[in-house]
Amino acid sequence: MKKVKYTLVAMAMMASTFVFGQFSLGLKTGLSISDAQAELYIDAVSNAPKSYTSFLVGATAEIQINRHFSFQPELQYVRRGFTINEGTSFNMIGIDIPVGAKATTSINYIEAPMLAKVKIGNGKTKFYGVAGPSVGYATSAKIQPKVTLLIDFNLPEINLNLDGDMYNRTEFSGIIGAGAEHNIQTGKLFADVRYSHSFSNIINDPIVDISVKNSGVQFALGYAHIF
């Protein structure tokens, strides 16, 4: 009987933690700087893929477990990619004339990070760290080719068929980051920086020995309403 009583008390304490724990919903926006990590890259391409900068927008929720620990699921849209740049120059009447080609691949993702959050501080301003897995789905992708002859000329965009065998729409990655938040009336402002690393290839072509993974840094600002 005592064991049942203690079990019920423990369950009630756990339930009260979730019922009375703080809950918030918010929006965020920021920058994503992605780097493609290529393995066994094509020998004809001498330059490694260059980083790609774009924006991100998303929604975030926070379920507080206790004063210092919470669970933070999110849903966000982010564009990632990389640029391959090959070029040279030739001399004409003493002037170097640049000639080259550039191809920028961009991929649009819907992502769902599931993060554990640890806070420190007791005042209105708190600092926090986040870590956890994320799953993403590539909705679309394209390549923007350019040629250079003194100036850049855009060629027609090429839409990629992500259902092809060499592409992988689903991406599993890990996230780690840190940030700060400041309470204001019924809400809070927050800012953070994160590093993400993909564990799955976005491109995998065994014929020409290409495999590419995403990694990168995200900077975000946002506001969340506390309920």
Summary of the structure (lengths in Angstrom):
residues: 227
radius of gyration: 23.3
end to end distance: 38.1
largest distance: 98.8
contacts: 675
relative contact order: 0.20
helix: 8%
strand: 70%
